[in-house]
Amino acid sequence: MSRPKFVAGNWKMHGSLPANLSLLSAVKAKAAGLKAQIAVCVPYPYLAQAQSVLAGSNVAWGAQDLSEHAQGAYTGEVSGSMLHDFGCRYVIIGHSERRSYYGDTDAVVAAKYAAALKAGLTPILCVGETLAEREADITAQVVTRQLDAVIAASGVESLAKAVVAYEPVWAIGTGKTATPAQAQDVHALIRARVAAAGREVAAGLQILYGGSVKPGNAKELFGQPDIDGGLIGGASLVADDFIGICAAG
Ligand code: PEP
């Protein structure tokens, strides 16, 4: 099955109203006519701005996290239906920064993933090993455990409405990109794991690679049989770099 390429930007905690306006406007203008599906995941306060600039374009927008709860006394949290109100199509779930700094365990990630689907959002589920885990040769176990937590809670069929991003933690924001072969190995493993429970879902599943993707390495990464695009951090903050990556898709 041929899967469309998808490139999503993760702005993390960067931006300001004037800077975003020029970045969003440039991305919108340069993305017109590109083949890849494109999205930007912005900080919560800028969702309204993303919606107003990007509406009607071929660039979708989304958030970087959400609450596992639908509503209630959860000070500081943001629900899936609130994201939906601002036209979000996507939400990143289980980014390694959430897992390591904010205590998002596999169980919390699974609950957030379910909440995103319930709100009609497409979760971009992040999985990936730390450097210590890679060196201990347990990458496959770690990624499988992270994936299985979601499959156990929401079922393999749920992945028909989701995207998976393989992000080796040691490659995020470090300038150390996984080699295309290293990334392909883990992507193939993810697809095989999903296929064991649901062959058709696995064939259609978009699996993105994230970790120091740049315009110069995107084409080779995206050329691997199981790499269906990228989740882009630093390079998504520079319009020409982000678009250069999108154009490789
Ligand atoms: C990310 O934030 O998910 C990421 C992959 O960052 P970077 O592209 O900067 O490594």
Residues whose N, C-alpha, C, O or C-beta is under 5 A from the ligand:
A	BS01	PEP	N10 A171 I172 G173 T174 G210 G211 S212 V213 L231 I232 G233 G234 A235
